[in-house]
Amino acid sequence: MRIPKSEHTARPWRIHEITPDFTLEDVWRLPTPGGPDDLRLFVADVTGTNDPSANWAWPARALWTIRWKLGELFGWDDPEHGLTTRVPSLRDRLPDDLRDGPSGPEFTGLSFSPLYQLQDEWAAEMANRTMHGVMHIGWVPDGDGRYHAQMAVLVRPNGFFGRLYMSAIAPFRYWIVYPALMRAMEREWGSVAGAVSPVR
């Protein structure tokens, strides 16, 4: 469920320290009920997914495939447009305590790189021809020992083309891709949390 941006900006997340020049695109409440220590399970599930679109309905899966085919055709995702080549990694901005702490597991199937991981917060970044982006996951208390994940997407578009691209894909993200992602995530998290760390 998409929620107001203030749900992200009002919380004292550490990500605010390192992304002052990024735009907050989206904030979503994720269907991932869990206990206070379950963010690590969620991160492991997200980073270990080989193909996040595998269980999506066909419209969202088709859009996902088209995007990566276009990226391959036009070179949007070539290494020269990525981290440490087109843009420096945000790891260079991390304060000492985050730089020296755990960054979280590496991704299996996506081109994100983990930045840092805390008990209630995790962030990863990616860059391509269109933008430099950050996926931030906060673990938000609901009361009575229950928590849920909250995802924020922060972006720094790459010039006019990047701004045009982000505007063009916005309707597809909101109405097709993210709803499919939420449904798949709810199914997957139900099996992960139930098998490894029952929801409390």
Buried (B, 14 or more C-beta within 10 A) or exposed (E): EEBEEEBBEEBEBBBBEBBEEBBBBBBBBBBBBBBEEBBBBBBBBBBEBEEBBEBBEEBBBEBBEEBEEEBEEEEBBBEEBBBEEBBEBBBEBBEEEBEEEEBBBEBEEBBBBBBBBBEBBBBBBBBBBBBBBBBBBBBBEEEEEBBBBBBBBBBBBBEEEBBEBBEEBEEBBEEBBBBBBBBBBEEBBBEBBEEEBEBB
